[in-house]
Amino acid sequence: MSIKNWYRYRGEGHSQDRLLIGAVGRLSAEKGFHLLIAACENLIEAGHNIELAFLGEGDQRQALGKQIAESKYSDRFHLLGYQADTISYFEAMDMYVLSSFSEGLPNVVLEAMAMEVPVVATRVGGVPNLISDGIHGVLVDSGNVEALQQGIQRALQDETLRTSMVKNARERVENEFSFENRMAQVSQLYDQLLTGR
């Protein structure tokens, strides 16, 4: 589905008032997308008017498609495939969720933070270096449907929290993780290494 069609879909009938949760990445087992679907099913059961869209391709597409097809909320879950223009999709998201079991320093989280999309993420890899819980986003334990559900619910129910998190997250990206700052850090590291010689 193209972003044009996605916006059109979001503007039609039953879906126009739903909050869109997004996830971006390879559809592979370590991303924990099957747990995210289960967490969102529980949230829908609890009365939250949400839908969930995945951007990416991978070897778990068939399994995730089967899980979605078997859900009584199958119309709320969307496998949108690979998308070159992720920025337009971030603009459409009301929340970004990283449900991974393992990560390095995920660029998708930085992108969401830069785009001022509230982030809920598992406490894995370099994620805690990007996000302080309750300040730049919400951190949850990995591999746990209930933890994901509670983290998303915490952000959904507190507009003040979401507003402060996106402001702090944007500032952090600008001040600490911009391309210029990262290049300056690399340059400083090389200078230290050369000086050490």
C-alpha positions in Angstrom: 0.0 0.0 0.0 1.4 3.4 -1.0 1.4 6.3 1.5 -1.2 8.0 -0.7 -3.5 5.0 -0.4 -2.7 4.8 3.3 -3.8 8.3 4.0 -6.9 7.7 1.9 -7.6 4.5 3.9 -7.2 6.3 7.2 -9.7 8.9 6.0 -12.4 6.4 5.2 -15.2 5.2 7.4 -14.4 3.2 10.5 -10.6 3.8 10.6 -10.5 7.6 10.6 -10.5 8.1 14.4 -8.1 5.2 15.3 -4.6 5.9 16.6 -1.9 4.5 14.4 0.9 2.5 16.0 3.8 1.9 13.6 6.7 -0.5 13.5 9.6 -0.5 11.0 12.1 -3.2 10.3 12.9 -6.5 8.8 10.1 -9.0 9.5 12.3 -11.4 11.4 11.9 -13.3 14.6 14.2 -11.1 16.7 12.0 -8.1 16.1 9.2 -9.6 18.3 6.5 -8.4 16.0 4.3 -11.3 16.9 4.3 -10.1 20.5 3.4 -6.6 19.4 0.4 -7.9 17.5 -0.7 -9.8 20.6 -0.2 -6.8 22.8 -2.3 -4.6 20.5 -5.0 -7.3 20.4 -5.2 -7.0 24.2 -5.3 -3.2 24.0 -8.2 -3.4 21.6 -10.0 -5.8 23.9 -9.5 -3.2 26.6 -11.2 -0.6 24.5 -8.3 1.3 22.9 -9.2 2.4 19.4 -5.9 1.6 17.6 -4.5 0.0 14.6 -1.0 -1.3 13.8 1.1 -1.0 10.6 4.4 -2.8 9.9 6.9 -1.5 7.3 9.4 -4.0 6.0 9.9 -7.4 4.5 11.4 -10.6 5.8 11.1 -14.3 6.4 8.4 -13.9 9.0 5.9 -12.2 6.7 4.0 -15.4 6.1 3.8 -16.3 9.8 2.8 -12.7 10.7 0.2 -12.7 8.0 -1.3 -15.9 9.3 -1.4 -14.5 12.8 -3.2 -11.4 11.5 -5.6 -13.4 9.4 -6.6 -15.5 12.5 -7.1 -12.5 14.7 -10.7 -11.2 15.1 -9.2 -7.8 14.7 -7.5 -8.6 11.4 -8.7 -5.3 9.9 -6.6 -3.4 12.5 -3.3 -4.9 11.4 -1.4 -4.1 8.2 1.7 -5.5 6.6 2.7 -2.7 4.2 5.9 -4.2 2.9 9.1 -2.3 2.1 8.7 1.4 1.8 11.4 3.7 0.5 9.7 6.8 1.9 9.5 6.1 5.6 9.3 9.7 6.5 5.7 10.0 5.2 4.7 7.0 7.3 6.3 8.4 10.4 4.3 11.5 9.8 1.1 9.4 9.8 2.0 7.5 13.1 0.6 8.4 16.5 3.1 6.2 18.2 6.2 4.1 17.3 6.9 0.8 19.0 10.1 -1.2 19.0 9.4 -4.7 20.2 12.8 -6.3 19.5 14.6 -9.0 21.5 18.0 -7.5 20.4 19.2 -4.4 18.7 22.4 -2.3 18.3 21.7 1.4 18.1 18.5 1.4 16.1 18.2 4.2 13.6 14.5 3.7 13.3 14.1 4.9 17.0 16.3 7.9 16.2 14.1 8.7 13.2 10.9 8.4 15.3 12.4 10.7 18.0 13.5 13.2 15.3 10.0 13.1 13.8 8.4 13.8 17.2 6.6 10.5 17.3 6.1 9.1 20.9 8.3 5.9 21.3 7.7 2.8 23.3 10.7 0.5 23.1 12.2 -2.6 24.6 15.1 -2.2 26.9 17.7 -3.9 24.7 21.1 -3.1 23.1 21.8 0.6 22.7 18.2 1.6 23.2 18.7 2.8 26.9 21.5 5.0 25.6 18.9 6.8 23.4 15.9 6.8 25.8 15.5 7.5 29.5 12.2 6.0 30.6 9.5 8.5 30.9 11.7 11.3 29.6 12.4 10.5 25.9 10.1 7.5 25.6 8.8 4.5 27.4 11.0 1.5 28.0 9.7 -2.0 28.6 11.2 -5.4 29.1 11.7 -7.5 26.0 9.9 -10.8 25.2 6.9 -9.9 27.3 3.4 -9.3 25.8 2.1 -7.8 29.0 5.1 -5.4 29.4 4.5 -4.2 25.8 0.8 -3.8 26.4 1.4 -1.8 29.6 4.0 0.4 28.1 1.8 1.3 25.1 -1.1 1.8 27.4 0.9 4.1 29.6 1.7 6.3 26.7 -1.8 6.2 25.2 -3.5 7.3 28.4 -1.2 10.2 29.2 -1.2 13.0 26.7 1.0 15.2 28.9 3.6 12.4 29.0 3.5 12.0 25.2 3.9 15.8 24.7 6.9 16.0 27.0 8.6 12.9 25.7 8.5 14.0 22.0 9.9 17.4 23.0 12.7 15.9 25.0 13.4 13.2 22.4 13.7 15.8 19.6 16.0 17.9 21.6 18.2 14.9 22.5 18.5 13.9 18.8 19.4 17.4 17.8 21.9 17.9 20.6 23.5 14.5 20.9 22.7 12.3 17.9 22.6 14.6 14.9 24.8 13.6 11.9 27.1 16.5 12.7 27.6 15.5 16.3 28.2 11.9 15.5 30.8 12.9 12.9 32.5 15.2 15.4 32.6 12.2 17.9 34.2 10.0 15.2 36.7 12.7 14.4 37.6 13.1 18.1 38.1 9.4 18.4 40.5 9.3 15.5 42.4 12.3 17.0 42.7 10.3 20.3 43.9 7.2 18.5 46.5 9.1 16.4 47.7 11.1 19.5 48.0 7.8 21.3 50.4 6.6 18.7 
